[in-house]
Every structure is written in structure tokens, then in C-alpha cells.
């Protein structure tokens, strides 16, 4: 705006429309709550892992009947991975929580906008989660700093009460 236009606008009772900033076209995303602590994450992972292991053993027992031990353990591993996938991925997409997270009042949200997690984000989180807990003792032995899986999938674990505003 030139000097003459500003001078003319100062003498008018209302500013011309060009002086007002346009309204924001999109609503601002809600603030994403802080992450839960490592204790809750590990405890939820242990609960969910126990559920997948026990359900996998039970399902393998029903499927194999009386066969060799090797066949049973192959079925047990496959069934545990299948139960874990359904529990982790579909539980997070549909309910925002698995059983372990539900018991600890924790929910899974998108990091960008605190929305419901997407299917492929939860699949990626499940695949990374298969290595997260088993790698912790090794990481502590070598003295690694930080969490390599943090923010890898764009998901965050938050307390349920923090989602209510």
C-alpha cells in the first residue's frame, strides 16, 4: 500500500477491506496431549504380549490336536502373530486402544492432530513393536540413548483424560 493510500485510509471511518487479514480458511488443529511415560508403555506392551501369547497357544492347541511338538510350536508362533496383529491393529483403529492400553487408561492418537490412527500407521507401529520390547535389554547393555521408535509412525500414546477437554 502506498503512502497516499494509507493517508486516504486514515481519514475514512472504516478501513478498506484490503487492510483486514482474510479469515483463516481451515480450523486450527487441536493441541495434541503429552505422551505417557515409558512405564505405562512397557506395561501395556507386556499385557498385550501376554494376551497374544496365551491366545496364540490356545488357538494352536485347538488347531493342531495331537501332533508333533514342532508342528504345535509353528502353529503357536503363527497364531500368536495373527492374534497380535488383530489385537494391535484393529484394536487401535476401531477403539484407539488395545486391552493393555485400555486397562492403563491410555489411547493411541495421531501425532499431528490427535485424531484416530489410520490403518497403515497402526500396521507399521505393530511391525516396529515386534522388535521394540525384545531390543530393550540389548539397548541398555550398549548404553543407547533415546527411543528409536519414537515418532516413527506418527502415532502417540496419551492418557485418556487428556483427550477430554
Secondary structure by P-SEA (a helix, b strand, c coil): ccaaaaaaaaaccccccccccccccccccccccccccaaaaaaaaaaaaaaaaaaaaaaaaaccccccaaaaaaaaaaaaaaaaaaacaaaaaaccccaaaaaacbbbbbccccccccaaaaaaaaaaaaacccaaaaaaaaccccccccccccbbbbbcccccc
